[in-house]
Amino acid sequence: MKHSLYQSDVAGKSPEELRRLFHSGLQRQDFARLDEALNLALRARDEDKLFRPRGLDAAHILLALKVDAITVEAALLSDPYLRETLEPASLRQQFGEPVSDLVEKVNWLNTFGEFSPEQMKQPEQAELIRRMLLAVVNDVRAVLIKLAYRLQRLRIMRDQDSDTRANIARETLDIFCPLANRLGIGQLKWEMEDLSFRYLHPDDYRTLAKSLATNRAERERYVRNFIELLETELRANHIKARVSGRPKHIYSIWKKMRRKETPLEELYDLHAVRVIVDELPTCYLVIGLVHNHWRHIPKEFDDYIANPKDNGYQSLHTVVVGPNDRPVEIQVRTPQMHEFAEYGVAAHWRYKEGGGRDAAFERSITSLRRLLESDEDDQSLLEDFRSDAFADQVFALTPKGQVIRLKKGATPLDFAYAIHTEVGHRCRGAKVDGRIVPLTYTLKSGEKVEILTAKQGGPSLGWLDTHLGYIKTAHARNKIRSWFRQQDHDKHFRVGKSILDRERHKLGLRDTDMDELARHFHLARADEVLLAIGRGDISPTQVATALKVPEIPGKAAAQVPRRVTTPKAAGEITVQGIRNLLTHIARCCTPEPGEPIIGYVTVGHSVAIHRQDCPNVLNLPHWKQLRLIDVAWGSEPAVYPMRIEVHAIDRKGLLKDVYQVLAQEHINIQRTDTATHPEDQSVVMHITLEIANLGQLSVALDKICEVHNVLSARRLDLEDQPPD
């Protein structure tokens, strides 16, 4: 994708001139729908009395970037006047779903302006805002349109008050210029930076502009003329090369002067040219040719091929004195070096912006930059960005616009604890985008969350129950457990004893070795076990799992031997210790049970199982190797028989509902005996199960007790078990 050149505002042109202008950049088959969008944008220009960025100007900026027709149409239809007057349903009916969806995303971005100066002073907040914008919009074209609108706003806000100009300029430098930089849209980036610099530091801007003595357009002409001279010299020496160049813009010059504490006359890269040749030896040949043709500055020669930078960057750098005694920086590299510099760990935006690395985010931005520079619409790259960039993250907002990053699946309670521990403790409700939601609501990126708190109080013990779904993050869970640890000792002791007694009764255990339980949980004394249970540090399921299982009689053990299932190709596979995850066997290598295997996370988030020596795995590019995870052939654990007793009031479908609970817990049923009493319609079920551990049984008994008409469910003591 080519970069735009600076253009004056076009909104004042006649309809005929605009139609010719937009037709010149698109295909004939797009003209009809484009004209409809153009007519609506013209109506917005003529009817709207407010002085604000127009869709016509934003679309024209994007037209110079060689975007597709849908993007141009969406830019025209995102005019703020149309956003206020045009019904979304009408837009969808007239222009179709792709255009209307894109307009909806752009409108969200254009109306989202709640970045406070305090947030901009925090680099981590600015970064979270940039990531949230990409995560919510989930379409690079919407970000491009937003950047075009922001550029146009900077162009026309010269007459606004100084505070407004300063706020918009600061927000642009902190949020939108880095976005344009990451997406490789240098032309939009430099113009936004220069205009923002002009509004924020007008005196420095004027001084530097006078010192440069030439405007940017003249410097661009100088670089083009130098490129022609260099290309002529290369052709004369039969060197095949691709040459490009750019002049350094004012804001970049100012930043470099401040960073290096260097006067303007000692900067040698105000004009820069890049030469890309096919082979490494040719790089040195080009440098020799350049030094023979133009006088060079020896101290500015750097050989980063023989001595790469720490981040792996390779290139030859030199500075020569060009026509009119102006210094020109020349970089020479191979396509492989250029590929690494642009898309690898040394990508330009990373070392310009600094900060920590995020492999998934960097990989997705690389895909986006490739997409922007491609002549074709690569849908697979766009899907990679959508699935990878923020697959495990959610970005939500406080009422003041602060961005909070959470684990995907996080709830308002997780959000509350991320703001402050006390906010989490006193949380009693939440509003999302102005509407009341339950505390188990799953947050989505871009939503504004308001936490409703009580003046006093603390968390509920039920918040720690994983089955109820109140919290998803370890941070919130640890804060809740810490609160309970600090509460009344006697209360915890009583609650812990109550939970332990309930589990013992449910599982039919008369005696409990408390010292054994303490050793199991690595605690010093038996009373610490009860305190830990009461505080919520040890869950009821953990208690049930740790309780000592009575010896199984030899006869019963012989009747149901330990079962170990030999895995089949389509059978169970364990993924990094997690069982029953969605997997499928890769057709390219079709691994058999027992062969070494590895997993690859696909775009749809299932796991493809390959042989470790599969050619497709061995030849994966570096950035896709990050999707590889450890997998292993699974096997069923050993099980033993255990009888339970269920008391209930008889009804149609009762047995089926109990069976369904057991099936959901992956518990096999060996035998069922039921006895119904006609006089009171009560029923007693004795069910023999295959149980892996008492924790599994405890969860199953809890769920059986929730079945309609069930009065109680417990494990039978050995002495109480009915004869076969």
C-alpha positions, 0 to 999 in steps of 0.5 A: 500500500502506497503512502499518501501525499499531502493534499489540501481540503477537497470538501469544497469542490463541486459534485462533478469534480469530486465524482471524477476525483473518486472515480479515478482511484477505483474500478468501474464496477464500484462507481454506482455504489460509490456515487450513492455514498458520495451523494450522502456525503455531499448532503452532509457537507451542504446541510451541516452547519458545524465546522468539523471533519467531513467524510469527503476529506477523510475518503480523499486521504484514504483514496491516495493510500490505494484502499479498496472501494468498501473503505472509501464508501465507509469513510464517506458514510462515517461523516459525523452529520450522517452518523446523527441523521442516518438510520443504521437499518437504512444504511445496511439496506442500501449499502450491505452488511460489510459497509454498514459494519465498517461504518459502525466500527468507525462511528464507535472510534469517532465518538470515543474521545474520553482520553484524559491528559492524566492518562496520556502521561502514563505510557502504560495507559496509552499503550492499553488504549491503543490495544483496546482500539484495535481489539474492539474494532477488530478491522484494520480498515476502521483504524485507517478511516479513524486515522484519516479523520484525525488527520483532517481534524488536525488540519482544520483546527487552527482557529480553535482555542489553544486548550482544545488544540493542545489536548487533541495534539497530545492525544494524537501524539500519544495514541494515534501516531504510534498506531499509524507507525505500527501499521506502516502508514508513514505519510499519515504519521509524519503529517499528524506529528508535524501538525501536533508539534505545531500546536503544542510547541509553536515557537519551536516549530517556527524556529526549526522550520526557518532553520531548515530553510526549505519546506518538506515538499522541496526536500522531497523533490531533492530526495527524488532527484538524488534517487534518479542520480543514484539509479543512473549510476547503478544502471551504468554499473549493471547493478540491479537494485530497488531504491527508495527515499524520504526526507525527515519531517520536522517533528522527527528532527526536533525529537532527535535534536533533543534526544542527542542534544545535537544542533541541526547542522550536525544531523546527517539524516535529514535526507535518507535513501535506501538501496535493496540489492539481491545479494550480500556482496553487492551491498559492499559494491554499492557502498564502494560505488557511492563513495567513489561518486560522492564525498562521504563522511567517514565517521558516519559509516557503519557496517551492521552486516559484519557487526549486527546490532544487538536486536539482529538488525543488519544493514550498511549505513553511510552519509555522503555529501550530495548536490548543493552540499547537502548530506544524504544518508544511504542504507544498503541491505538485501531483501532478507535484511529488509524483511527482518528489519521491517517485520522481525524483532528489530521492526522500526516501530519497536525500537522507536517506541520502546517498551516490553514485548508481546509476541502475539501482539507483535505477530498480529501487527506484522500481519497487518503491515503485510496486509497494508503493503499487499496489492491483494486483499489477504483475508487469511492475514486479517483473520490471523489478526482477529484471532491472535492479537487479543485472544486472551485479553479484554480491555474495559473502561472505568467511568473516567475512561481509564483502561483496565486490561483483564483476562478473557472471560473476566467479570465485573468482580474481576474488574472491581479488584483490578481497580482497587482491593477495597472496591472489590471487597465492597462491590455489590453490583455493576453497570455495563454501558449504563445497564445493570448486569449480574456480577457473573457477566462476561465483559467485552472489550470497549465496555464501560464498567461502573462498580456499585459499592456498599459503604461497609462489608466484605466479599462473599465466600461464594465468590470463590466457588468456581462453579458459580463463575463470579471471578476468573482472575487469580488476582481477584481470587487471591485478594478474596482469600486474603480478606477471609484470612484476616477475619474472625478466627472463631468464625472461620473455625466454625465454618470450616468444621461445618463444611468438613462435617457436611462433606463427611456426611455426604461421603458416608465417612464416620471418622476423619484423621485430621493429622493426615489431612494437615499433612496432605495440605502441608499445614502444621496442625489440625485446627489450621485445616479447619481455618483454611477451609473456613477462609476458603483457601481449601475448597469443598472439592479439595476436602473431598478429594483428600479424605481417606478412602476406606479399603475396598473389599477384595470381592468388589475389587475383583469384580471391577478391576482397574481399567486402563484404556489403550488410546486410539487415534481419535481417542482422548489426548491431553493438552498441556495437562488439560483433558478433553480439549477440542482436538483433531488429528492432522491429515498431513501426517496422521499420527498413531498412538504411541508416536511422539506428537505435538499440538498446533493451535489453529485459527479456530482455537482447536488443536491439530495433533501432528507427529513431531517429525511432520514436515509441515511442523518442521517448516513452520515460519518462526512467528507460527512456531509460537502456536505449538504446544505440548500434547500427549496421548491420554489414558483413563485413570484407574477407578473403583466401585462405590455405592451411593444412596439417593432419596427422592419423591418419585416423578416421571424422568427422575432416574434419567435426570440423575443419570444425566448428572453422572454422565456430565461428570464422566462417571460410569454406572455399573448397577442401579436398584430402586425401591418405590413406596406407593403410600408416600411416592418416595423412592430410594435408589442404590447406584453403584458407580465407578469413581476415580476419587472422592472429589469427583464423587463430592461434586456429583452428589452436590449436583444430584441434590439440586435435581428436582424432587431429590431430597438427599444423596450420600455415599453408603458406608461399607456396613450399610451397603445392601447385599448383591 
